[in-house]
Structures are given as structure tokens and as C-alpha cells.
Amino acid sequence: MSDPTKPPGAEPGQAAVAMDLQEEADRLQAELEEARPPHAGPISQIAAALVALAVGVFGAVGSYALGLGQLTQPGPGLWPFAISVVIIVLSAVLVVTGRGLQDTERFSRSSLMTAVGLVTLVGLAALLPVIGFEVPSLLLMFIWLRWLGKESWRSSIVISVGAVAAFYVLFVLLLQIPLPRLI
Amino acid sequence: MDISPILDGFGVVLEPTNLLYCLIGVIIGMLIGVLPGLGPGATIAILLPITYGIGPVSAIIMLAGIFYGAQYGGTITSVLLRLPGEASSVVTVFDGFALAKQGKAGTALGIAAIGSFIGGTVSIIGLTIVAPVVAGFALDFGPPEYAALGILGVLLISSIGNGNKLKAIIAACIGLLIATVGRDTFTGAERFTFGSLNLAEGIDFIPIAMGLFGLSEILYNLEERHNQVHSPAKVGNVWPSRKDLGQASGAIGRGSLIGFVLGVLPGGGAVLSSLAAYALEKRRAKRPERFGQGAVEGVAAPETANNAAATSSFIPLLTLGIPANATMALIFGALLIQGIQPGPQLVTEHPDVFWGVINSMYIGNILLLIMSIPMVGVFVRILRVRPAIMAPITVLITLLGAYTVRNQVYDIFLVIVFGVLGYLMKKFGFEPGPLVLAFVLGSMIESSARQGLLIYGGDPTGFLTRPISGTIFAVIVVVAAWPLIRKAIPRKTSADRVEEKIK
């Protein structure tokens, strides 16, 4: 019997198996990700790297303003400045070398769904302190069910009312959490 | 070894309220983990607020329960829907789904549950023996060691994960930068607060974790991914036959050991161990061609190993205060929220927490085994609930949950901001995991580094002359330079290639 604690790849035969296995795992992963939109081109890669670079520059400028101090007496800006410099260097490398990467995703028509979903989230947060959680939650549920989830009118109404009622019972009546509420 | 604190730990765990929290955690974890797209990380992140109001030991017991519950939930989707809930369940799909197609989905799930139980239990026994020893060794660590260890942790996790390493390290650095927002503990100066009172207190871990792991996942799944129609396979008899058990027993034994050993490594412990365990079984098999066609060992090995690895990944967290992966970062954050600093002092200062957490895992694993087999039918029914219905419910739980932590709408907005950030990161190939992990370790690294500088009168070479911190820094240099070293070596051995592939 071989030693069970031996790490993989210790023997050539096993190495071959592990390689096949990794290929299978990659294939499966690729298949699962078929639903993903096609990857976006080099422009998106450069844009992403530039955003990271901008974060680094912003951090460096901001922390420099805070004061770097000395190594014997580090100022509040020293550590964030050091990190920002690392971000700047790495993103600069990414701008140059990252053009060929294929790990960005194109925004598609369905990204609009995410945008709509986002608007409902902000709406809930804005309305919650004003009119309580019931109506905003109901609206959020309904919009997600009817338009984002393509449920029928009937089931959208039934499920959203039911879910908000369940939330009310759970949060307000059972757990007595002080959520802002209408009733 | 003094075993009385261990026994006291059992006393803590067996208190009825803690048992109840453990049970609730396991059930909630399984229920949410079963939803496609939401793995252990997202589940814990979404549910963090409910642990806020309860005591530290109960909170961690519940989180640990959620953790392995969610992990088992991921197995269910692998077997029934061919959708691995997380990377460490990917290989389970090969034989698990093949078994499901043959009408033996129940057997696959039963074997996975039993394997997870044994793997988890073996790993906890290892943890019980190893953790106090490591913690004792680490008691001599001073600020320089902690600074070094923190940097190494961030670097390892960034470089071992999936995806582009450069992007991962950039994400980690941005996490470190976000951790500096708020009042500087040394000088009292406000950093990056833009005059906001909310930001002056720093950014809280809960909204970051909920946004980056929970909400971003939901927003990401909104894009055409959520309309696929799933019809889960039928689940037959869940109890594996004696023959199946016999066939799987070797795989379970070997998987436990592989998982325990590889799980301690930072980064892809659970993923690496499930691949390694599967590869080992396939190689040892008399008829390797059975693998992928529905071999029971092909389910038993990876599921045992990933559970064992998940458990042993608590070792670096509890003994050194270094989370080995993104999920451990969440547990780390939860402990900090409870006012407990994980690290070598934990075992002496909070033995109730230390042993309570470890011993709760025995109970959690037993509960998981008891609950998983009879509840399979319930899970299958949950899988039939369309994602279109689950998504808004999960969103509401997330947003209202974020509010309940401090009763502030500001926290909901933070969750939304980090949710959008996480979504955009995914779209642009940046993983949120390293960011969260670095955020958690950020203030520890900064304060240790600054204390270290004070000790050495501002001379940074002091970090290198101490034996332990010097060694860790040497390792950091090797890890950081590894890609260059790799390129410099012209011919690779086959073992290297496999290692690279597996990573």
C-alpha cells in the first residue's frame, strides 16, 4: 500500500492522472460557464488596470497629504502610502502585460437587469427610514419577480405579498427587531 | 497534555442553547448552501448579522455549523444538478452526477455525508492535538513576526487562488488600503474620511463581507445566468449498501488524511485536497476507467477530503490568527466583532472559545450526518424553487439583515456599494476573496509593523535579524519571486507540471 499522506504528483504515474483530472475539471468549469457572456477585449483589460492605477494614485496623494513622518516616528500616511505605491507599480505592470488576458466579461443587454436590480436596492435603502420596510420590500420583491425573474403577474403578487408578510412575522413579531415600519 | 480544558469545552458545547445554535447553523447552512450560486462564503456573509446579538461562543458555534452545512449543501447541487456550489465540489460532479443518472443519487449523497462526517471527525482529532502545540510555539511571536505572518498570509492567498495573480494581489492591496479608512490608532489622525462621521469610525467588516460575497453574487447571477431551468435528478434510497460502503471505506480513510494535511496550507486547501484525493483513488483503482462513470470512491474521496481540509483550515486561524482562506476570513471577522482576537493567546485567554469552537465541530458533524440523510427530500424540493424566486428573498434578507446590525441605513448603503464593487470586480476578472482577507488582516499588519519599527528605533532591518520573522520574510521573498524563478528554470519535472496544473 502506498503512503496515503503522500502529496499528489509524487510519482509520475499519479502525475499523469492528476493532469487528466485537472483537464476534466477545467472542461467542466468551462461548460458551466457557457452561460457567461463572451469575454471583453483588451480595452476592458486596460480600463480595469487604469482604474486600479487611479485608486493607487488617489491613495498615494491622499496619504502623502496626511504626512509620512519618519521611520522612527511613522506618520498616519506612511502605511497607506506604501500600499498605494505597490498598487501603482502592480497596476502599471497590468496595463502593459494584461492586454491579452481573457478574464473580463462583456456587458450585455442582461446587464441592464443588474442595473434595474441595483436601482431597487437603492430605492429600498432610501425609502426604508421614511415609510418603513413593508412597501419598499414589497416593491422590490415584485419588480424582481415580475420583470427580472419573468414570473407571471399572479405568482409575482402572491409570492411578494407572502414573503413580506413572512418577513414581518419573523423580524417584527418573533425577533422584535426595531425595523422602521409603517404599521 | 492537560485535557481538562478540552473537557470543559465539551461542557460549553453541550449546553442546550449552544446545541440549539449548532443545530440552527447546520440547518440554515444546508438550506442556503443548496441554492445554486451561493456557496459557504456567501452564506456566512449573508447570515453574519444574526450572530451579532449572541455571545461569542454561541456565535462561532453557529457560524461553524453554517460553514459545514453549506459545504454539504454544495455537494447536493453537484450530485443532483451537476452544479458544484464551490470549487472544492467540482470533482464530486464527475461520479456524483453519473451516479445520479443511474438512479443512485441517494447513494452518492449518503456516501458524501458519511465521508464528510468521518473526514471532519478525523480532522478535528488532529486539530485537537496539533492546535495547542502550534499555539504554544507561536506564543513567543512579537509584532515583527505578526507583521511578517500577515503579509505572508495575504501574499499566499492572493497567489494560490484561481485567476490572474497580479489582479489578485492588486485586489488584496486595495483591501489593505480600505482597512486604513478611519481614525489612525497611533496618531488619532483621520484618514480618507472626507469629513464623514460614519467613515471616521472606519468601515465595518460586516457590510464589506455581505456586499462583496453575498450581494455581488446575487447581482452577478441576475445576468441571464438565473433563467436556466433545472430539473434535479430523482433521489432513491439514501442509505448506501454494505457493498458501496466497503468500496468507499479506503477512499474515506485516505481522503481524511490528505484533507487534513493539505487543509492547513493557506489558499486552495480544500480545492487542492479534493483533486488530490480523487487522483489518488483513480490511480489506486484496479479499474480506473470506472471513474467518471459512477464510482462510489469518486464521490467519497473528494467529499471526505474537502471536509477534512475545511476543518483543518481552522488551525492557522485559531493558533496564529491567520485565516487560510476567504471563508476563514469571515470567521476571523466574526470573532473580532465579538471582541476576540484569534491567535496564540486564544487558547490561554479564552479557553472556552478555543475548545468550544473545536468541540462544537464534533457535535456539528454528528448533527450534519443525522440531518443530511433524512432531509435530502426537503433539499430536493428547495432545488425546485426557481432562482427567480429565491433571489429577491435573499436580497431582502441581506439588506434588512445589514440594517439590523446597528439600526443604520448607512450600513445598507455600504452593502450596496460593496455589492456593486464585487460585481464589477467579477466582471473584470478580479476576485473579491483576497480583498476581504487583506481587509481583515490590514489593521493587524499595520499596527504590528509600526510597533516593530518602534522596537527597533525605526530600523527596518530589525525585522530581518529576528530568527522567526527573518525566516518568514525569506519565505515571502521566495513566494513573491516564484513566478520569476519558475521562468528561470528551463526544464520542468513532471511533478512540477502537475503542481502547476493543480493550482
Boltz contact constraints between the chains, C-beta under 6 A:
constraints:
  - contact:
      token1: [A, 4]
      token2: [B, 254]
      max_distance: 6.0
  - contact:
      token1: [A, 4]
      token2: [B, 257]
      max_distance: 6.0
  - contact:
      token1: [A, 5]
      token2: [B, 257]
      max_distance: 6.0
  - contact:
      token1: [A, 5]
      token2: [B, 261]
      max_distance: 6.0
  - contact:
      token1: [A, 8]
      token2: [B, 276]
      max_distance: 6.0
  - contact:
      token1: [A, 8]
      token2: [B, 279]
      max_distance: 6.0
  - contact:
      token1: [A, 9]
      token2: [B, 495]
      max_distance: 6.0
  - contact:
      token1: [A, 9]
      token2: [B, 498]
      max_distance: 6.0
  - contact:
      token1: [A, 9]
      token2: [B, 499]
      max_distance: 6.0
  - contact:
      token1: [A, 12]
      token2: [B, 494]
      max_distance: 6.0
  - contact:
      token1: [A, 14]
      token2: [B, 283]
      max_distance: 6.0
  - contact:
      token1: [A, 15]
      token2: [B, 494]
      max_distance: 6.0
  - contact:
      token1: [A, 15]
      token2: [B, 495]
      max_distance: 6.0
  - contact:
      token1: [A, 15]
      token2: [B, 498]
      max_distance: 6.0
  - contact:
      token1: [A, 17]
      token2: [B, 279]
      max_distance: 6.0
  - contact:
      token1: [A, 17]
      token2: [B, 282]
      max_distance: 6.0
  - contact:
      token1: [A, 17]
      token2: [B, 283]
      max_distance: 6.0
  - contact:
      token1: [A, 18]
      token2: [B, 279]
      max_distance: 6.0
  - contact:
      token1: [A, 18]
      token2: [B, 498]
      max_distance: 6.0
  - contact:
      token1: [A, 19]
      token2: [B, 498]
      max_distance: 6.0
  - contact:
      token1: [A, 19]
      token2: [B, 501]
      max_distance: 6.0
  - contact:
      token1: [A, 21]
      token2: [B, 279]
      max_distance: 6.0
  - contact:
      token1: [A, 22]
      token2: [B, 501]
      max_distance: 6.0
  - contact:
      token1: [A, 22]
      token2: [B, 502]
      max_distance: 6.0
  - contact:
      token1: [A, 25]
      token2: [B, 90]
      max_distance: 6.0
  - contact:
      token1: [A, 28]
      token2: [B, 93]
      max_distance: 6.0
  - contact:
      token1: [A, 35]
      token2: [B, 225]
      max_distance: 6.0
  - contact:
      token1: [A, 48]
      token2: [B, 428]
      max_distance: 6.0
  - contact:
      token1: [A, 52]
      token2: [B, 170]
      max_distance: 6.0
  - contact:
      token1: [A, 59]
      token2: [B, 177]
      max_distance: 6.0
  - contact:
      token1: [A, 62]
      token2: [B, 192]
      max_distance: 6.0
  - contact:
      token1: [A, 66]
      token2: [B, 191]
      max_distance: 6.0
  - contact:
      token1: [A, 71]
      token2: [B, 453]
      max_distance: 6.0
  - contact:
      token1: [A, 71]
      token2: [B, 458]
      max_distance: 6.0
  - contact:
      token1: [A, 72]
      token2: [B, 458]
      max_distance: 6.0
  - contact:
      token1: [A, 74]
      token2: [B, 450]
      max_distance: 6.0
  - contact:
      token1: [A, 76]
      token2: [B, 184]
      max_distance: 6.0
  - contact:
      token1: [A, 76]
      token2: [B, 187]
      max_distance: 6.0
  - contact:
      token1: [A, 76]
      token2: [B, 189]
      max_distance: 6.0
  - contact:
      token1: [A, 76]
      token2: [B, 191]
      max_distance: 6.0
  - contact:
      token1: [A, 79]
      token2: [B, 446]
      max_distance: 6.0
  - contact:
      token1: [A, 80]
      token2: [B, 177]
      max_distance: 6.0
  - contact:
      token1: [A, 80]
      token2: [B, 180]
      max_distance: 6.0
  - contact:
      token1: [A, 83]
      token2: [B, 173]
      max_distance: 6.0
  - contact:
      token1: [A, 83]
      token2: [B, 176]
      max_distance: 6.0
  - contact:
      token1: [A, 83]
      token2: [B, 177]
      max_distance: 6.0
  - contact:
      token1: [A, 86]
      token2: [B, 173]
      max_distance: 6.0
  - contact:
      token1: [A, 87]
      token2: [B, 173]
      max_distance: 6.0
  - contact:
      token1: [A, 90]
      token2: [B, 166]
      max_distance: 6.0
  - contact:
      token1: [A, 90]
      token2: [B, 170]
      max_distance: 6.0
  - contact:
      token1: [A, 91]
      token2: [B, 170]
      max_distance: 6.0
  - contact:
      token1: [A, 94]
      token2: [B, 166]
      max_distance: 6.0
  - contact:
      token1: [A, 103]
      token2: [B, 429]
      max_distance: 6.0
  - contact:
      token1: [A, 104]
      token2: [B, 428]
      max_distance: 6.0
  - contact:
      token1: [A, 104]
      token2: [B, 429]
      max_distance: 6.0
  - contact:
      token1: [A, 105]
      token2: [B, 427]
      max_distance: 6.0
  - contact:
      token1: [A, 110]
      token2: [B, 223]
      max_distance: 6.0
  - contact:
      token1: [A, 110]
      token2: [B, 224]
      max_distance: 6.0
  - contact:
      token1: [A, 111]
      token2: [B, 223]
      max_distance: 6.0
  - contact:
      token1: [A, 113]
      token2: [B, 222]
      max_distance: 6.0
  - contact:
      token1: [A, 114]
      token2: [B, 219]
      max_distance: 6.0
  - contact:
      token1: [A, 114]
      token2: [B, 222]
      max_distance: 6.0
  - contact:
      token1: [A, 114]
      token2: [B, 223]
      max_distance: 6.0
  - contact:
      token1: [A, 117]
      token2: [B, 222]
      max_distance: 6.0
  - contact:
      token1: [A, 121]
      token2: [B, 416]
      max_distance: 6.0
  - contact:
      token1: [A, 125]
      token2: [B, 409]
      max_distance: 6.0
  - contact:
      token1: [A, 125]
      token2: [B, 412]
      max_distance: 6.0
  - contact:
      token1: [A, 125]
      token2: [B, 413]
      max_distance: 6.0
  - contact:
      token1: [A, 128]
      token2: [B, 409]
      max_distance: 6.0
  - contact:
      token1: [A, 129]
      token2: [B, 409]
      max_distance: 6.0
  - contact:
      token1: [A, 137]
      token2: [B, 396]
      max_distance: 6.0
  - contact:
      token1: [A, 141]
      token2: [B, 392]
      max_distance: 6.0
  - contact:
      token1: [A, 144]
      token2: [B, 392]
      max_distance: 6.0
  - contact:
      token1: [A, 149]
      token2: [B, 388]
      max_distance: 6.0
  - contact:
      token1: [A, 151]
      token2: [B, 388]
      max_distance: 6.0
  - contact:
      token1: [A, 159]
      token2: [B, 389]
      max_distance: 6.0
  - contact:
      token1: [A, 163]
      token2: [B, 393]
      max_distance: 6.0
  - contact:
      token1: [A, 177]
      token2: [B, 404]
      max_distance: 6.0
  - contact:
      token1: [A, 178]
      token2: [B, 407]
      max_distance: 6.0
